[in-house]
Amino acid sequence: MNLDPYIGRIVRLKKYAFRDRVRLDRNQGASVENCFLVANVNSEMGELTCYGENLRITVCVTDVVRY
């Protein structure tokens, strides 16, 4: 699967993935917005490395929706 078109795009996490992420970050006292910029892809693993306000996350491509 070629994930290169995702690089530089803004994505949102699907509801279930975002809920899990928010639960983890609230425990650390962080506020999270569901808007991320894709900076890197790993096509072999189907993962996207995304940056949001002040955090970096790696998510499966099936957990995101492109804007």
Chimera marker file (.cmm) of the C-alpha trace (Angstrom):
<marker_set name="trace">
<marker id="1" x="0.000" y="0.000" z="0.000" r="1" g="1" b="0" radius="0.5"/>
<marker id="2" x="1.412" y="3.378" z="-1.011" r="1" g="1" b="0" radius="0.5"/>
<marker id="3" x="0.879" y="5.883" z="1.797" r="1" g="1" b="0" radius="0.5"/>
<marker id="4" x="2.986" y="8.691" z="0.305" r="1" g="1" b="0" radius="0.5"/>
<marker id="5" x="-0.095" y="10.791" z="-0.626" r="1" g="1" b="0" radius="0.5"/>
<marker id="6" x="-0.743" y="11.183" z="3.125" r="1" g="1" b="0" radius="0.5"/>
<marker id="7" x="2.517" y="13.092" z="3.712" r="1" g="1" b="0" radius="0.5"/>
<marker id="8" x="1.817" y="16.764" z="4.345" r="1" g="1" b="0" radius="0.5"/>
<marker id="9" x="-1.929" y="16.172" z="4.677" r="1" g="1" b="0" radius="0.5"/>
<marker id="10" x="-4.075" y="16.967" z="7.665" r="1" g="1" b="0" radius="0.5"/>
<marker id="11" x="-5.923" y="14.016" z="9.162" r="1" g="1" b="0" radius="0.5"/>
<marker id="12" x="-8.308" y="13.360" z="12.008" r="1" g="1" b="0" radius="0.5"/>
<marker id="13" x="-8.492" y="10.234" z="14.103" r="1" g="1" b="0" radius="0.5"/>
<marker id="14" x="-11.650" y="8.156" z="13.967" r="1" g="1" b="0" radius="0.5"/>
<marker id="15" x="-13.850" y="8.553" z="17.052" r="1" g="1" b="0" radius="0.5"/>
<marker id="16" x="-12.762" y="5.360" z="18.819" r="1" g="1" b="0" radius="0.5"/>
<marker id="17" x="-9.059" y="6.039" z="18.222" r="1" g="1" b="0" radius="0.5"/>
<marker id="18" x="-9.355" y="9.654" z="19.357" r="1" g="1" b="0" radius="0.5"/>
<marker id="19" x="-11.255" y="8.668" z="22.497" r="1" g="1" b="0" radius="0.5"/>
<marker id="20" x="-8.469" y="6.262" z="23.453" r="1" g="1" b="0" radius="0.5"/>
<marker id="21" x="-5.803" y="8.903" z="22.746" r="1" g="1" b="0" radius="0.5"/>
<marker id="22" x="-7.632" y="11.576" z="24.781" r="1" g="1" b="0" radius="0.5"/>
<marker id="23" x="-8.001" y="9.213" z="27.719" r="1" g="1" b="0" radius="0.5"/>
<marker id="24" x="-4.234" y="8.620" z="27.742" r="1" g="1" b="0" radius="0.5"/>
<marker id="25" x="-3.316" y="12.286" z="27.376" r="1" g="1" b="0" radius="0.5"/>
<marker id="26" x="-5.778" y="13.563" z="29.982" r="1" g="1" b="0" radius="0.5"/>
<marker id="27" x="-4.017" y="11.379" z="32.519" r="1" g="1" b="0" radius="0.5"/>
<marker id="28" x="-0.873" y="13.352" z="31.678" r="1" g="1" b="0" radius="0.5"/>
<marker id="29" x="-2.702" y="16.685" z="31.950" r="1" g="1" b="0" radius="0.5"/>
<marker id="30" x="-2.617" y="17.494" z="28.224" r="1" g="1" b="0" radius="0.5"/>
<marker id="31" x="-5.353" y="18.916" z="26.044" r="1" g="1" b="0" radius="0.5"/>
<marker id="32" x="-5.644" y="17.348" z="22.601" r="1" g="1" b="0" radius="0.5"/>
<marker id="33" x="-7.316" y="18.571" z="19.415" r="1" g="1" b="0" radius="0.5"/>
<marker id="34" x="-8.344" y="16.025" z="16.783" r="1" g="1" b="0" radius="0.5"/>
<marker id="35" x="-6.254" y="17.512" z="13.983" r="1" g="1" b="0" radius="0.5"/>
<marker id="36" x="-2.848" y="16.161" z="12.969" r="1" g="1" b="0" radius="0.5"/>
<marker id="37" x="-0.313" y="16.755" z="10.209" r="1" g="1" b="0" radius="0.5"/>
<marker id="38" x="1.191" y="13.628" z="8.652" r="1" g="1" b="0" radius="0.5"/>
<marker id="39" x="4.972" y="13.957" z="8.637" r="1" g="1" b="0" radius="0.5"/>
<marker id="40" x="6.144" y="10.432" z="7.864" r="1" g="1" b="0" radius="0.5"/>
<marker id="41" x="4.722" y="7.134" z="6.655" r="1" g="1" b="0" radius="0.5"/>
<marker id="42" x="5.739" y="3.514" z="7.034" r="1" g="1" b="0" radius="0.5"/>
<marker id="43" x="4.042" y="1.704" z="4.165" r="1" g="1" b="0" radius="0.5"/>
<marker id="44" x="5.257" y="-1.717" z="5.274" r="1" g="1" b="0" radius="0.5"/>
<marker id="45" x="3.602" y="-1.350" z="8.681" r="1" g="1" b="0" radius="0.5"/>
<marker id="46" x="0.684" y="0.811" z="7.495" r="1" g="1" b="0" radius="0.5"/>
<marker id="47" x="1.549" y="3.514" z="10.034" r="1" g="1" b="0" radius="0.5"/>
<marker id="48" x="1.495" y="7.281" z="9.908" r="1" g="1" b="0" radius="0.5"/>
<marker id="49" x="3.604" y="9.526" z="12.125" r="1" g="1" b="0" radius="0.5"/>
<marker id="50" x="1.530" y="12.612" z="12.859" r="1" g="1" b="0" radius="0.5"/>
<marker id="51" x="2.119" y="15.836" z="14.718" r="1" g="1" b="0" radius="0.5"/>
<marker id="52" x="-0.492" y="17.771" z="16.660" r="1" g="1" b="0" radius="0.5"/>
<marker id="53" x="-0.156" y="20.845" z="18.849" r="1" g="1" b="0" radius="0.5"/>
<marker id="54" x="2.590" y="19.596" z="21.125" r="1" g="1" b="0" radius="0.5"/>
<marker id="55" x="2.668" y="15.867" z="20.569" r="1" g="1" b="0" radius="0.5"/>
<marker id="56" x="3.717" y="13.257" z="18.079" r="1" g="1" b="0" radius="0.5"/>
<marker id="57" x="1.693" y="10.095" z="17.553" r="1" g="1" b="0" radius="0.5"/>
<marker id="58" x="2.042" y="7.027" z="15.398" r="1" g="1" b="0" radius="0.5"/>
<marker id="59" x="-1.253" y="5.578" z="14.243" r="1" g="1" b="0" radius="0.5"/>
<marker id="60" x="-2.470" y="2.920" z="11.885" r="1" g="1" b="0" radius="0.5"/>
<marker id="61" x="-3.736" y="4.244" z="8.557" r="1" g="1" b="0" radius="0.5"/>
<marker id="62" x="-7.115" y="2.603" z="9.238" r="1" g="1" b="0" radius="0.5"/>
<marker id="63" x="-7.556" y="4.864" z="12.304" r="1" g="1" b="0" radius="0.5"/>
<marker id="64" x="-7.507" y="8.145" z="10.360" r="1" g="1" b="0" radius="0.5"/>
<marker id="65" x="-9.785" y="10.158" z="8.099" r="1" g="1" b="0" radius="0.5"/>
<marker id="66" x="-8.311" y="12.625" z="5.618" r="1" g="1" b="0" radius="0.5"/>
<marker id="67" x="-9.674" y="16.162" z="5.477" r="1" g="1" b="0" radius="0.5"/>
<link id1="1" id2="2" r="1" g="1" b="0" radius="0.2"/>
<link id1="2" id2="3" r="1" g="1" b="0" radius="0.2"/>
<link id1="3" id2="4" r="1" g="1" b="0" radius="0.2"/>
<link id1="4" id2="5" r="1" g="1" b="0" radius="0.2"/>
<link id1="5" id2="6" r="1" g="1" b="0" radius="0.2"/>
<link id1="6" id2="7" r="1" g="1" b="0" radius="0.2"/>
<link id1="7" id2="8" r="1" g="1" b="0" radius="0.2"/>
<link id1="8" id2="9" r="1" g="1" b="0" radius="0.2"/>
<link id1="9" id2="10" r="1" g="1" b="0" radius="0.2"/>
<link id1="10" id2="11" r="1" g="1" b="0" radius="0.2"/>
<link id1="11" id2="12" r="1" g="1" b="0" radius="0.2"/>
<link id1="12" id2="13" r="1" g="1" b="0" radius="0.2"/>
<link id1="13" id2="14" r="1" g="1" b="0" radius="0.2"/>
<link id1="14" id2="15" r="1" g="1" b="0" radius="0.2"/>
<link id1="15" id2="16" r="1" g="1" b="0" radius="0.2"/>
<link id1="16" id2="17" r="1" g="1" b="0" radius="0.2"/>
<link id1="17" id2="18" r="1" g="1" b="0" radius="0.2"/>
<link id1="18" id2="19" r="1" g="1" b="0" radius="0.2"/>
<link id1="19" id2="20" r="1" g="1" b="0" radius="0.2"/>
<link id1="20" id2="21" r="1" g="1" b="0" radius="0.2"/>
<link id1="21" id2="22" r="1" g="1" b="0" radius="0.2"/>
<link id1="22" id2="23" r="1" g="1" b="0" radius="0.2"/>
<link id1="23" id2="24" r="1" g="1" b="0" radius="0.2"/>
<link id1="24" id2="25" r="1" g="1" b="0" radius="0.2"/>
<link id1="25" id2="26" r="1" g="1" b="0" radius="0.2"/>
<link id1="26" id2="27" r="1" g="1" b="0" radius="0.2"/>
<link id1="27" id2="28" r="1" g="1" b="0" radius="0.2"/>
<link id1="28" id2="29" r="1" g="1" b="0" radius="0.2"/>
<link id1="29" id2="30" r="1" g="1" b="0" radius="0.2"/>
<link id1="30" id2="31" r="1" g="1" b="0" radius="0.2"/>
<link id1="31" id2="32" r="1" g="1" b="0" radius="0.2"/>
<link id1="32" id2="33" r="1" g="1" b="0" radius="0.2"/>
<link id1="33" id2="34" r="1" g="1" b="0" radius="0.2"/>
<link id1="34" id2="35" r="1" g="1" b="0" radius="0.2"/>
<link id1="35" id2="36" r="1" g="1" b="0" radius="0.2"/>
<link id1="36" id2="37" r="1" g="1" b="0" radius="0.2"/>
<link id1="37" id2="38" r="1" g="1" b="0" radius="0.2"/>
<link id1="38" id2="39" r="1" g="1" b="0" radius="0.2"/>
<link id1="39" id2="40" r="1" g="1" b="0" radius="0.2"/>
<link id1="40" id2="41" r="1" g="1" b="0" radius="0.2"/>
<link id1="41" id2="42" r="1" g="1" b="0" radius="0.2"/>
<link id1="42" id2="43" r="1" g="1" b="0" radius="0.2"/>
<link id1="43" id2="44" r="1" g="1" b="0" radius="0.2"/>
<link id1="44" id2="45" r="1" g="1" b="0" radius="0.2"/>
<link id1="45" id2="46" r="1" g="1" b="0" radius="0.2"/>
<link id1="46" id2="47" r="1" g="1" b="0" radius="0.2"/>
<link id1="47" id2="48" r="1" g="1" b="0" radius="0.2"/>
<link id1="48" id2="49" r="1" g="1" b="0" radius="0.2"/>
<link id1="49" id2="50" r="1" g="1" b="0" radius="0.2"/>
<link id1="50" id2="51" r="1" g="1" b="0" radius="0.2"/>
<link id1="51" id2="52" r="1" g="1" b="0" radius="0.2"/>
<link id1="52" id2="53" r="1" g="1" b="0" radius="0.2"/>
<link id1="53" id2="54" r="1" g="1" b="0" radius="0.2"/>
<link id1="54" id2="55" r="1" g="1" b="0" radius="0.2"/>
<link id1="55" id2="56" r="1" g="1" b="0" radius="0.2"/>
<link id1="56" id2="57" r="1" g="1" b="0" radius="0.2"/>
<link id1="57" id2="58" r="1" g="1" b="0" radius="0.2"/>
<link id1="58" id2="59" r="1" g="1" b="0" radius="0.2"/>
<link id1="59" id2="60" r="1" g="1" b="0" radius="0.2"/>
<link id1="60" id2="61" r="1" g="1" b="0" radius="0.2"/>
<link id1="61" id2="62" r="1" g="1" b="0" radius="0.2"/>
<link id1="62" id2="63" r="1" g="1" b="0" radius="0.2"/>
<link id1="63" id2="64" r="1" g="1" b="0" radius="0.2"/>
<link id1="64" id2="65" r="1" g="1" b="0" radius="0.2"/>
<link id1="65" id2="66" r="1" g="1" b="0" radius="0.2"/>
<link id1="66" id2="67" r="1" g="1" b="0" radius="0.2"/>
</marker_set>
